[in-house]
Amino acid sequence: MIGVSRREALLGATAGAGAVVLGDAAAALAAKADRGGAARRADVVVVGAGLAGLSAAADLTREGHSVVVLEARDRVGGRTLNHPLGGGEVVEVGGEWVGPGQDRILARARGVGVKTFKTYTQGEQVLDFEGRRSHFTGLIPPLPEPDASDFATLLGKIIDLQKTIPLDRPWTAPDAAELDGQTVETFKLANSSTDGARFLLDLAVRAVFAAEPRDLSLLHALFYLQSGGGIINLTSTAGGAQDSRFVGGSQLVSIRMAARLGSRVILQAPVRRISQSRVGVTVVSDAGTWRARRVIVAIAPTLAGRIDYEPGLPALRDQLTQRMPQGSVIKFEAVYPKPFWREQGLNGYSNSDQPPVQFTYDNSPPSGRPGVLLGFVAGSAARHLGAQSSAARRRAALGSFVGLFGPAAARPRTLIEHIWADEIWTRGCYVGYMPPGVWSDYGSALRAPVGRIHWAGTETSEVFNGYMDGAVRSGERAASEAGAEL
């Protein structure tokens, strides 16, 4: 990666073809942890070196507190991960986009010298619907009547409802019990009648949540949309949530933040147990034991629930972690010598009603070379395809690319694949979500500290929940909470 120091590269490790190699400096850090030795001390232990944990650690360090960050993986960045393309270029196989209003992640990036560039949007888009491929411009793919009017009515109802959801306490929204007692699927079936309208809503849900409409509480979906500035913003590229990317890849932000924290970041240190007492907290990891005054757990709720706590967590918090599964998504990135679709007047964006790949983007580096076509397989399709062989997945993905962009897509230089559900320290992406009833009965436990334990991670953010910006915001909040008690 251009402009990345040796220290930064080691913290990011080497993200290539599913293999991650721990560098010698990072290995030295793990050795320095003195496994099995006497407990060390810090004011705050942070669990997780993604954007949430690193932001919290940076803020606390700036305030003069002693901090250690324990990361289970042999890299930093959490759900952001770069993959080298050669020639100093990278592509992201995890979270990557930022847009207007995502001020906190943009501020962190500027602070460590990481710039942004615009997502490529020049040209027409592809719609593959009911066996016919066509080109279009604008946000919403053109549908025949009465499908178009049906979708406009459905979209209008969603927009009206999302505005009623208070971001700090969604369970207090008007008609919250009714909204939380149904799925997006049941709402869709009750408020639309055409195949086209239902197809577009299904596609939007898979694109935004990496889940199926049947998986999600309607209340949760409305909260999430409102948190991100609305369904139009979250599904838009230019001027929306997919407006820009980071030069050098999104993981570079975490790599540089971790480099500034130096030896405070300990890799290969999964936390197994957190014990609280009247005077402090003890955190036991594979890299050793730390005693602290506070701990910030900055990982997804479902993973936080796998840590052993003493005393045990309150019932509401413990059962919340049992009820927030991660989304299901596979990212395929076909790499070509150049972005051939641009020569055809296309911008690489597409929508399709045919699985497995149902939406794509031009994911080429800022230079435009090589050309990278990004395809998402999300929700049920990701669950089924992820269980097949690598060869079968490759055939299926390339078949979708060819169906959308023609024979030139059949022979990429390489095809990058990343299945986030297979990562033991992630277990799915983009984000944890709530099925029906969870906000109503367990939502109050999402952010509430438990004794000396504070919770962070993008799932806990009120603003841009599920996004990199939400992760940073959650880390800043947790650092403020913990710092106030020191």
N, C-alpha and C positions, 0 to 999 in steps of 0.2 A: 504494500500500500504506500503510495506516494506520501512523503512527509511523516511517516510513522517511524518512531525510534525503535531500537532493539527492545527496550524495556516495554514499550507499548505493544509491540508485536507479541512478546511473550505473555503479557497479560491477556491478550486476545486469543492466544494460542494460534493454531493453524486450522482453519475451518475448511477442510477439503474432503469431498466425497465421503462424508460421514465420519471421518477420522479426525480426532483432535489430539495434538501432541503437546505435552507439557514441556515448556522450555526449562533450561537449566536454572535460570534465576527464579522462576516460579517454584521449581522443585526445591531450591534452597530455602525459599520461604516456608514451604511445607515442612522441611526438615527442622528449620529453626523453631517451629511450633513445639518441638520436643515432646513427641507423643508419649503419653503415659507419665509425664513429669508433673511437678507441682503446678497447681493452678496459678495462672497469671491473672493480672488485674487490669480492669479498664473501667472508666465511668459508664460506658455504654457498649454493649455487644450488638452488632447489626448482623442479622441472619439474611444472607443473600446479597450478591454483588451485581444485581441488575441496576437499572436506572433508579428505582426507588431506594434501594439500600445505599447505593453510592451517593445519591443526593443527600440522604439523611446523614451519612457519615461526613460528607464535606461540610454541611452546615454545622454539625456539632464540633468538628475539628476547628472550624473558623471561630467558634465561640470559646475555644480554649479547653474543650473537654477531651479526655483520652478515649479513643475509639478503636475497636477492632472489628473488621468485617470478615465473617466466615462464609465462604462460598463453597458449595458442594461440588461444583464442576471444576474442571481444570482450566477454566477461562472465565472472564467476566462478561457481562452484557445481558445475562438472562435470556429473554425471548428476542433479543437482537443478535444477529450472527452474520458475519461477512464470509463470503466465499471468494477466494482469489480466482481471477480470470486469466492472469498473466499480464505482463507488460505494465504492471503497477495498477491495474484496474481490478475492482471488486464488484460483486453483486450481493444483494442481501437475500438470505434465505429465511429471515425472520421479519420482525416489524421494520418498516422502512419509511413510511410517508409522514409528512407534517404539512400543516396548512394554517391559514389565518386563525388567530385566536389561541393557537397552541404556544402561548408565550413562554411557558416555563421550560419546556424542552428546548425551544429556540434560544432562550437565554443561556441555558447550560452549554449548548453547542457553541455559541459565540464565546463563552467564557474559556473554552478550551481550544478555540481556533478552528472549529469545524464549520465550513460553509455549506450552503444549500444550492441546489439547482432545480429548475422547473421540470416536472414530469412532462414528457413529450406528448403534445396534444394536437399537433398540426395535421390536418387531413380528416378523412371520414372514418367512421366506426362501422363495425360489422354486426349485423343482427342475423342470427340463424334461428328461425322460428317456423315450426310446422313444416319442415322440409324445404324451406326457401331461404336462400341467403341473399341479403340486401345490405346496402350501405346507408348510413344516416349521419346527421350531425345533431348536436344538442344533447341534453342530459337523458331524456326519457326516450327509449326506442319507440319508433312509430308502430302502432298497432292498428289493425282495421277496426271499423265500428261493428258492433257496439263495444268491443273490448277496450278501446281507448277511453271512452267515456266512463265505462265501468271502473277502470283503474284510476281515473282522475277523481271519481267519487270516493273510492276506497282510500286513496292517498290523502284526500282532504280530511276524511274522518280521523286518520292517524295523526295528521298534523294538529288538528284541533285538540285531540286527546293528550298528545305529548306535552302541550303547553300547560296542562293542569297539574303536572307532576312536580312536587317540591323535591329538589335534589337532595336535601339533607335528610328528609324523612318521607320517602315515597309511600310508605304505608298509611300516611295521613291524607293522601290525595282524595278528592271527591270520588266516591264509588270505588275506593281502593280494593275493598273485599271482592267486589264483582270483577274488577280488572285482574286481580291476582288469582281469581278462581278459574280462569280460562287460559288457554294457550293462544298464541298468535294464529295458529291453524284454525281454531274454532271461530275466532273473530273474522278471519278471512272468509271462511265458508258462509258465515252469517251475513257478510256485508259485500259480497261480490257474487257474480253468477257466470262470468265468462272465463274461458281457459286462458286468454291473454292476460287479463288482470291478475289472475292467480299465479300465472307464471312469473310475471314481473315482481310480485311481492315475494314469492319464494326465492327468486334470484337475489333480491335485495337483502333478505334475511340471511341467506347463506354468505353473501359477500360481507355483510357487516358483522355477523355473529359467528360465522363458521359453525352454524347449527341449523337445525330444521325448524320451521314454524311450530311443529308439534312439540318441540323441546322446551320452548320458552314461555314463561308467564307473560301475558300481555302487559301487566304492570311493569315487569322488568324491562321488556322491550321498549316501552314508552319512556321509562326512566333513562335508559341508555341513549336513546335517540335525543332526548332533551339535554342530557349531559354533554353530548357532542355537538350541540347547536342545531339539531333537527335532522330528519331523514334526508332532506335535500343536501345539506352540508356533508353528511357522512357518505353519501353516494356520489359526490361530485369530485372531479379531478381539478381542473383549473378553478382556483378560488375556493376550493373545498378541502376536505380532509386528505385528499390524495394530490394536493397541489405541488409539493416539492419533495425532494430527497436530499440526503446528505452526501456531499463530496467525500469520497473515501469510505462510504457505507455507514449506516446508522450505528453499528457496533463501535465505531471509532470514538463516539462520544463517551461511552463507558470506558473504553480502553484508556483514553486520556484522563478521565476523571480518576480512574484507579491508579494511574501512574503518579498523579499528584498526591494521592494518599500513601503511596509507597508501601512500606512493609506492614502497614496497618491492614492490608488486604491479604488474607490467607486463603489460598486455593486448595482444592481437594480436602475440604473440611466440612463435610455434611454434619449438621447438628442433629444429635440423637435425643438429647434430653435437656429440658429447662426446668430447674428447681427454684422455687421462691421461698424465702424466709422473711422474718421480720426485718432483717438488716440488709438483705440484698438478694441477688439472683446468681445462680450457678448454671453455666452453659457448658454442656459436655459435647464435644465434637470428635471426629476422627483425627483431628490435628491437635487435640489437647483440650484442656479445661480452662475456662475463664470465670472469674468472679467479677461481678459488675453491680452497679446500682440500678441500671435499667437495661432492658433488652428491646430491640425493635425487630420484629419478625416481618421481613419484607419479601415474602414469597406468596404464591397463590394460596387461597384458603384451603384448597384440597390437599396441598402439600404441607401446609402448616399443621393440618390435622394429623399428619403422620409422625410428628414429633411427640415424644413422651413428656408429659407435664406432671410436675409434683409441686403442690397438690394438683389434682386433675382440673381441667378447665370447667367453668360453669356449663351446665347442660345446654343452654342456648348457643353458646359459642361452639361447643364441641359438635352439636348436631348441625349447626350451620355449615361446618367444614365437610360434613357428610352429604350436603345437599347442593354443592356448587361445583358441578363437573366442568371440565375444560372443554372448549370447542374442539372440533375435528377438522383439520386442514392439512393438505399436502401442497407444497409449492413445487411446481415444475418450471425450470428455466432452460429453454432451448437456446443455445449459443450458436450464432451464425457469423460468417466473416463480416457481414454488414446487415443492417436492418432492411431487408429486401422489401418489406411491406410499405416502407416510406416511398419507395419508387413507384408503388402502385397507388399512391395518394391516400394511404391508410395510416392511422396513428397507432395501431397495435391494440386498441381497445375493442373488445367484442363482448356480446351477450349471446348465450345459446340456451336452447331448451333441451339440448342433448348432452347428457353426462358422458365422460366424467368432468372434462374441463368446460366450465360454463361461463367463465369470464376471464379475460386476458388483458395485459397491459404491455406496453413497450417499456422494458426495464433496462435499456441500454445505458452504459456509462455516459457522463456528460459529453464526451467526445463523439459519441455515436458509433464507436467501434470498440469491440465487436457489437453486433446486433443481438439483443437478448429479448426473447419473447417469454413473458411470464404468464403461466397459466395456473389458476387456482382450482383445486378439487376440494370441495367443502361439504360439511354436513354428512349425510348418510352416504354419499358417494365416496367420501374420504374413508369412512369406516370400512366399506366393502372393498375398495381398491387397495387400502393399506394391508389387507389380509392376503392379497395375492402376491405372486412372485414378482421379483424385480423386473424380469423380462416382460411379464404381462402388464405391469404398470407402465413400462416404457412404451409398449405397443399402443396401449390405450391413450396415453397422453399425446403421442405423436399423431395418432389417428384424429384426435380432436383438433390439433393444430393444423393438420392438412385440410380437414373439413372446413375450417374457418378461414385459412389463408392460402390454400392451394398447394400444389405439389412442391413448391420451393421450400415448404416447411418440413418436408419429409426427412431430410438428412442434415441435421444440425451438426456442428463441429463436436459438440458434447451436449448431454442432457443432464442437468443438475436436478436432483430430487431431494427434498427434505420432508420427513414425516415427523411432525412435532409430538404426536402421541407416543412415538417410540422412545423419546428422550426421557430417561428415568427421573431427571430433576425438573421436568416440565410437564409431561403427560398430557399435552394438548395445547392448542392455541386457537384463536388469539388470546382468549380470556375466559375466566370462569363466568358462568351465567346462572340465573335462578329459574328453576321450573316453578309451576304454580304453587302458591301458598308460602313460599320461602320468605319473601319480603314481609308478608303479614305477620308471621310468627317468629322469625329469626333475624329480621333486618336490623333490629336495634343492637345486635351483637357484632355487626360487621366491623365497626371502627372503635367500639368502646374498649378502652384498655382493661386488661385483667391484672389487677395488682400492679406489678412492675413491668408488665409486658405490654408493648404498644404494637399496633398492626399497621403495616404499610403494604404496598403493592397496588397496581393499577385498579384491581377489583374494588379497592376501598375508596377510590377517588370520587368526589362529587362532580367534578368537571373533567370532561374527556375520559370518562371511565373506559378502560380497555385499551387506551392508547398510550404511546410513550409519554405524552404530556401528562396524562393522568398518573402514570408511575412516578414522574418527578414530583408532581403536586403532593402525592401521598407521602413520599419520603420527606418532603419539606414539612408537612403537617406533623408527622410522627416525630421528627427531630424537634419541632417546637414543643410538642407535648412532653417529650422526655427531658428536654433541656430545662423546662420550667420546673421540673421536680429535682434537679440536681443541685 
